[in-house]
């Protein structure tokens, strides 16, 4: 089968699409023929090996795990002898972490991990990136910030994968939402449900007069030092992008500054959030915006496009 790998850190050109052995499911696993998979900012950071202190876990000189991609959607082609939740032909989606990647033609995973029947109302392309944008943002808003109805949330990077998910989720949770993005994406963010949208090229965010209960910096571009005057006494600054400054403030202000790697949560907790998201999609309360799609053979161009910073919503790899 075809799979995308990288054997050294660097620019998108380090990505190769190679032939590897098609996996066989273990007794508790399903073999999924992948129809669509995600390409995320986290993927590009792993491929670059940044931040560099992350190489303590990823591999100091070269990556320990050469595979790319986590989110997927597809059809079960084979099942292990102990599998009871799925059958051959089941249409599924989910997220596979820390092993063979989803930017491939097939993957195997345990039926007890983050995998569920795909809602019939959404396509494979719409399902594949859900565990990046929506699952990550839902973890931050629900489990970390514990958003309550009536609170005011500022979402920086509101037009991206995490940001567009956060706008929709925060509104479902009853919050007032301010989005921050470029001028060309203001209408898009308003359509997601934001109460107001700020153009970061025209508004000096550190000079805003209002305060926020939560500042969610989805792209890691803001500084807590600058924004601490804009969050209330019980306010929170949180980001999924770890850097030295964030780490420093987490040590000195642990109740005010939060970072989390959603993928390392316990499987039981991830599945709880994931299953709630599935219900939202089945009820038509959430939708995935697809900016662009690429073939597996074009994956390096998907990474190049993502790094331009111009994407709106999600980028997807399609296998058919």
N, C-alpha and C positions, 0 to 999 in steps of 0.2 A: 504494500500500500504506500501511498504518498504521505509524507509528513514534513512539516516545517521544523527545522532545527537551527541552532547557532552554536558553534564550537568555540567562539571567542567573543569577547565584549567589543562593541563598536557600533558603527553606523548601520542603517538598514541593509547595506550590502553584505553584511556578515551572515545574513539569513540564507539558508539553502533549503530547497525542497528536494528531499531524497526518497529513495525507495527503502523501506524497512519491512521487517516481517509483520504480517497482520497478526494482532494479538488473539489469543483464545481465552474465553472467560473461565475464571475459577468457579468453584461450586456456588459461591454466593454472588457472582457477578453477571452482568449483562454485557453483551457486545453490541455497541451502537454504531450504526452506519451514519456518519455525520453529514447532515444536509447543510448546516450553517454553523459558524463559530465566531467568537468575538475577537476583536483586536482592541486593546485598551492602552491607556497611558501607562498603567502599571507594567504591561508587556514591554513597552519601549524602554522603561527605566531598568527592568531586569536585563533586557538585551544590551543596554549600555553599561550595566553594572554600577548604577548610581542610585542613591548616594553611595560613595565608595565604602563607607563603613558597613554597608549592607553586604559587601562581599565576604564579610566574616561568616555569613550564612549561605550566600549564593556560590561561593568559591573565590579564593583570593586571586588567583592568576587567570583562571578560566572557569566558565560555569559548570557546576556539578550536574545540574539538570539542563540538558540541551534542548528540551522541548519548549514549544511556545503555545500560548492560548489556554484559557480555562473554561469559558462559557461555551455551551454547545446546544444544538437541537438536532434531533434525528429520529431514526427508526431502529427499534431493537431487532437485530438480525439473528442472535443466538442467546440462549440463557443457560446458566449453570444449573447443576442438578438440584441445588437447594433454593433456587429462586422461586418466590411465591407471589411477588407483587407485580411482576411484569411477564409478558409472554412475547413470543416472536410476533412482530408486527406492531407492537405497542409504540405509539408516537410519544417521545419523551424529550425533556430538556433539563438542563441543570448546569452544574459546575464541577469540574475535576481539578483538584489542587495538588501541587507538590509531586507530580509524577508525569507520565506521558501526557503531552499536551493535546488540546482540542483542535489546534490548527492542523488537522490531519483528516484522513478519510474514515478512520475507525478509532474507537477507544473502548476499553473495558473499564467498568467501575462497579463497585458493590451496590446492590439495590438499597442498602441502608444509608448511603451517602446522600448528597444534595442532588436528587433526581426525582422527577415527578412527571405525570402525564402532561403533555402540552395542551393548554387550553385551545379548543377548536377555533376560537375566535381570532387567534393570532397566527401569523406565519412562522416558519422556521427562522427566518431572518429577524423577525421581531422578538422571538423567544430567546435566541442565542445570547444576546448581551444583557439579559435581565439580571443575572447574578453579579454583574459588575456594577452598573449604575444603580439599579434599584435595591439590590440586597445590601450593598455597601452603605448607601444613603439611609436606608431604613434602619440599619444597625445604629448609625450615628444619631438619627433623629429620635428613634424610639428607645433604644437601650442605653445610649450614652447621655443624650440631652434630656430624655424623658419629656418630650414636648407636650404641653398642655394647651387646650383650647384657649384662644385669646392671646397667647404669647406672640411676640414679634421676632421673626427669624430673618436674618440677612444671609442670602446665598450668593457667594462669589463664584464666578464661573457658571452662571445660571443656564447657559445654552449648551453646555457639554453633557456628557453621559451622566455623570454623578449629579450635576446641577439640575438638569432637566427632570431627573427622577426626584430630586429633593423638593423642587417646587411643587410637583404633583402630590407627593407624600405629605408634605407639611400642610397643604391645604386640606387633604383628607383628615388630618389630625386636628384641624380647626385653628391653625395658626394664621396670623397675618404675615405675608411673605413679601420681602423686598428682594428682587433679583439684581445682580450686577453683571453686565455683559457689554459688548460693543454695540454701537448704534444700529448696525445692520440686523441684529438679532433681537431687538426690543420687541417687535410685534410677535415673534415666535415665543418669547418668554411670557409675554402677557397672555397669549393663547393657552399656555400651560396652566394659567390660573394665578400668576403673580399679581399682587395688589398694586405694586408699583415696580418700575424698573429704572435703574440708574446706568447711564452710559459712563463707563470708567474713564473714557478719554476726556470727558467734560466735567465730571464731578470729582472733587477732591474728597475721597471717602473719609479721610482723617479729620475733615472739618465739618462733618455732618452734625446737626444739632440734636437729632433724636438719639434715643438709646435702644439697644436690642437685647432681648433675652438670650439669643443665640446668634453667634456669627459662625457660619459654616463655610470655610474656605476650601472648596473642592479642588482647587488647582494649586494650592500652596504658594500663593503670590502675596498674601497679606502678612503683616507682622502684628503679633499680639501687643508688642510694646506700643505700636501706633494706635491699636484699636481698643486698648483696655479702658479708655475713657468713654467708649461708645457702648459698653455693655454694663448693665445694671449691677447692683451690689451682688446679686445672685446669678449674674450672667455668665455665659460660657463661650469660649473661643475653641473651635475644634476643626481638625483637618485630617484627611487621610494621607497627607504627604509629609513624611518625616524628613527634617533637616536638623542641623546643629542648633539653630535658634529655637525651633519648636522643642527639641529635647531639653535645652537649657531652661526654658520657661515651664516645662512640665515638671522639672525637678524643684523649681522654686515656687511655682503656683499650681500645684497639682489639682486643685479644685476648680481652677479657672481655665486651664489649657489642657485639651485632651487630643491625643492621637490614638488611633487604633488600626490594626491590620485585621480587617473583618475575617479574612480567610483563616486566621488561626483560632477563631472561636471554636468552642466545642461543637461537634457535629450536631448534637441534639439542639443546641441553641440556634445554629444556622438553619436547621430544618424547620424550626418553629417560625422564624422570620420568613423563610422561603415559602412555606405553606400559606402564610397569611397573604403574601404577595400574589400567589397563584389565585387566591380567592378574589383579590382586587381586580386582577386581569379578567377573570371569568365574569365578574360583575360589570366590566366595562369602565371601571373607575380610573384605570391607568392605561397609557399607551406608550409604545416605544417609537421614537423618531429615528429613522435610518437616514444618515447623511449620504453614505456611499457604500457600495458593495464591490468586492474584488474577488477574483478567482484565487484558489490556493496557490497557483503558479505565480500570481501577482502580489503575494503577501508583502514583499519588500516595499512595493509601491504604496500599500496600505499603511505601513509604518512611516514612510516618507510623508504621506498626506497627513497623518495624525500629528506629526511633528511640526507641521506648518502652523498649528494652532487655529486653523480655520474651520474645523469640523463643527457641525451643529448636531448634537445628539450622538449617534453611534456609528461605528464602522464595522462592517460584517464581511466575513469570508464565506462565500457560497461554493458548494462542491458540485452543483448541477445547474 
